[in-house]
Every structure is written in C-alpha cells, then in structure tokens.
Amino acid sequence: MRYTRLGNSGLQVSRLCFGTNSVGRPGHLAWVMGEDEARPLFAQALEAGITFFDTADIYSNGVSEEVTGKLLRELAPRDEIVLATKVHGPMGDKPTQQGLSRKHIMDGIDASLGRLGMDHVDLYVIHRWDDETPIEETMQALDDVVRAGKARYIGASTMFAWQFAKAQAAAERNGWHRFVSMQNYYNLIYREEEREMIPLCLDQGVGVTPWSPLARGFLAGNRHRQGGGDTVRAKADQKAHRLLYTDNAFAIADAVAEVAAERGVKPIQVALAWMLHKPGIAAPVVGVSNADQLVELVGAVDVEVSAEEIARLEAPYEAQDIKGMD
C-alpha cells in the first residue's frame, strides 16, 4: 500500500479508502453484509495496509457505523486508522433529524460516536449541501465539533463548486476550520467534476476522495447492455440504471476491458489506476464484497498506466448532465 497526505493537511491516508456502504444490516440492500461476513474483509484490508475507512450515519440507518466501529475496535489500534463518517441524511421522520442545522450536526456527531463506540472521528463529512440552513451556521457548528475534540478534520461531499467555495470562504472569513477533503462522484464514466470542482480542490489544497470510482461496479465489465449483470449488486442496483447504462458508458467500459486485457490485469485495476494518476486524487472510496475483489483493488495501487493508455481510456467520453446529487 502507498500513502499520501489528504490535501494540504498533515493527515496521512492510504491511497485506497475502504467504504462501508455495503456493511451493516443484511437485507437493507441486496448486497449489504453483516458483521460476521465483514470481519475477514476488514482484517484483510488492514493486513494489506489500508488505514482509511469511510462510513455514514444513514448507511443501514446507523448499523454500518455500529459494525464498522466494533470491527475496527477489535482489529486495529485507534491511532493507526483514519475513520470518516458523515452527517446530513434523514435519521428519522422529523424535520430536526436531517440536514446541516447546528442542532442536527451536534446531535449527529454524538449519535455517530455512540454507534461507533469511539470518542472521536478523524474526518467528519457533510454528506450533501443543505439549502435550508445558512452555511455560516453549518460551518460554525462543524468548527465547534472539531474544537470539542469530537472530530480531527472536516470534509464535504457532493455539491456544486460554487457551494464548496462559499463554505470555504465562510470558514476563512470567520477563522473556523476549513474542509480538507471533497468526496465527489467521479470516475471514467462521469468526469464532469473535472470542469470546476477538481480544479477548485487543486487550487485550494483539498484532497479528493471520490465515491463510486468504479461506477458502482460498472467498470468491472460485468454489466449487460440489455440491463443487469453478473453480480448480486448488478442485478439489484436500480440507481445504476439511472446513472449508467448508456451507449457511451459501455464504450468506456469496453476501452477499460481492452487495456486491461493487453496488460494482463483486471478492468477494475485499470479504472482505479487511471484515477490514482489524476491530479489531486488522494484516496478513492472503494466498496468491497469479497476477498478476491479486495486483492484486486489493492493491486491497482501498483498498476502504472501510460499517457497513451490514459488517452485511450478517456477518448470515448461525452459531456453529460450533472449526476450524483441525489
């Protein structure tokens, strides 16, 4: 495994981040695994040198945090890992149980720490933008979370570049902690983030930790043009049909498969290697469903792609509407 600083911060993270959206309450989604199934994957990830783990309060309605916290407490010294969780999504049916108000942020961090069984997280991330709350209220609350020792750093996810710039400016203007990371939707099939968000992050020294770097598994090459695919997630993932399953997406997946075949590696390794070579990318957030997949993902860190291969991978791309904000 290789390591890098998260943007201009001093925080060192592994080049891959272990995402836990598929960990929690079995049956919540078709591909979600429980504690017993997840334990060997967490152990394998730690053995491979992955130190960065990402969860969220809304994953399995809090159960992901419970399982993630329990397994990490069991398997790793706290000072050897970097743990991120998120706040924003609905954690109940009342208006006060969602969003980025001071109340929900303060309630949210305490509830997350309780589920994790920890006294702090390393990175506290706002999961989405909140149109209903002044950004100054949100940023001051996040600053208070850091000053209270409940989070070491703060990050953001999935918003427009102007919104991110507005939040950073509010923090800078008031002497509050600024975001050190941006977790955005970015992969070979969806590159609209290259227009504004990623250049902004590069300019401001913000580390980029993309979600869905393999396009919900689409770049593994196991999806079918008529719909669905070979894996449990491919067959059940309706959101993928909204974001993907276009002629252009399949053309990009074909290019990935061709380069992978020529190199004698897996398509997911080529797709990840492409991302890891892009400026500003710190640690893509990868979901893991089995041991073999984890071996392949870790192996991608050492795959080198040439300028000619990068050009081939990027050539089919066509501009598209903004996606991933829901």
RARA-V439442 format. One record per residue. N is the residue number from 0. SS is DSSP state (H for helix, E for strand, L for the rest). Layout:
# RARA-V439442
N,SS  N,SS
This chain:
# RARA-V439442
0,L  1,L  2,E  3,E  4,E  5,L  6,L  7,L  8,L  9,L  10,L  11,E  12,E  13,E  14,L  15,E  16,E  17,E  18,E  19,L  20,L  21,L  22,E  23,L  24,L  25,L  26,L  27,L  28,L  29,L  30,L  31,L  32,E  33,L  34,H  35,H  36,H  37,H  38,H  39,H  40,H  41,H  42,H  43,H  44,H  45,H  46,H  47,L  48,L  49,L  50,L  51,E  52,E  53,E  54,L  55,L  56,L  57,L  58,H  59,H  60,H  61,H  62,H  63,H  64,H  65,H  66,H  67,H  68,H  69,H  70,H  71,H  72,H  73,H  74,H  75,L  76,L  77,H  78,H  79,H  80,L  81,E  82,E  83,E  84,E  85,E  86,E  87,L  88,L  89,L  90,L  91,L  92,L  93,L  94,H  95,H  96,H  97,L  98,L  99,L  100,L  101,H  102,H  103,H  104,H  105,H  106,H  107,H  108,H  109,H  110,H  111,H  112,H  113,H  114,H  115,H  116,L  117,L  118,L  119,L  120,E  121,E  122,E  123,E  124,E  125,E  126,L  127,L  128,L  129,L  130,L  131,L  132,L  133,L  134,H  135,H  136,H  137,H  138,H  139,H  140,H  141,H  142,H  143,H  144,H  145,H  146,H  147,L  148,L  149,L  150,E  151,E  152,E  153,E  154,E  155,E  156,E  157,L  158,L  159,L  160,H  161,H  162,H  163,H  164,H  165,H  166,H  167,H  168,H  169,H  170,H  171,H  172,H  173,H  174,L  175,L  176,L  177,L  178,E  179,E  180,E  181,E  182,E  183,L  184,E  185,L  186,L  187,L  188,L  189,L  190,L  191,H  192,H  193,H  194,L  195,L  196,H  197,H  198,H  199,H  200,H  201,H  202,H  203,H  204,L  205,L  206,E  207,E  208,L  209,L  210,E  211,L  212,L  213,L  214,L  215,L  216,L  217,H  218,H  219,H  220,L  221,L  222,E  223,L  224,L  225,L  226,L  227,L  228,E  229,L  230,L  231,H  232,H  233,H  234,H  235,H  236,L  237,H  238,H  239,H  240,H  241,H  242,H  243,L  244,L  245,L  246,H  247,H  248,H  249,H  250,H  251,H  252,H  253,H  254,H  255,H  256,H  257,H  258,H  259,H  260,H  261,H  262,H  263,L  264,L  265,L  266,H  267,H  268,H  269,H  270,H  271,H  272,H  273,H  274,H  275,H  276,L  277,L  278,L  279,L  280,E  281,L  282,L  283,E  284,E  285,E  286,E  287,L  288,L  289,L  290,H  291,H  292,H  293,H  294,H  295,H  296,H  297,H  298,H  299,H  300,L  301,L  302,L  303,L  304,L  305,L  306,H  307,H  308,H  309,H  310,H  311,H  312,H  313,H  314,H  315,L  316,L  317,L  318,L  319,L  320,L  321,L  322,L  323,L  324,L  325,L
